[in-house]
Amino acid sequence: MKFVKLFAGLKKMRDFERSQLPFIKSLIDFDIIIEIGYAQEQKRAFTPKQLSKVGSVTTVRRRLVKLTEQGVVARSTNAKDHRSELLTLTASSLKILEKYGRMLSGIGQLTKDIAAVAQ
């Protein structure tokens, strides 16, 4: 019985991803967004160079251009070093991602409930 609610929640989440997160084309996009958002949440500056662990330089650079064009990521000149850029998530993308996070939290709680019933 609970599994029906789990899959209904997962379906709702996937529908949300398709309609509200069309800018996430790959796991690299998701990783870029998570890394920038985490730094932003920690109130730390974040530069494109720090994305080296996410993927190849060429791929990351290409995806950053797309995410910037789509209004997901904002670039600004680093006030401490004018040779580098700082990356942040835009207010509109943060709003959508916060909604997505709340949805994931709901799914997480449902899976905990299912595990408790199964024991």
Secondary structure, 3 states (H helix, E strand, C coil): CHHHHHHHHHHHHHHHHHHHCCCCCCHHHHHHHHHHHHHHHCCCCCCHHHHCCCCCHHHHHHHHHHHHHCCCEEEEECCCCCCCEEEEECHHHHHHHHHHHHHHHHHHHHHHHHHHHHC
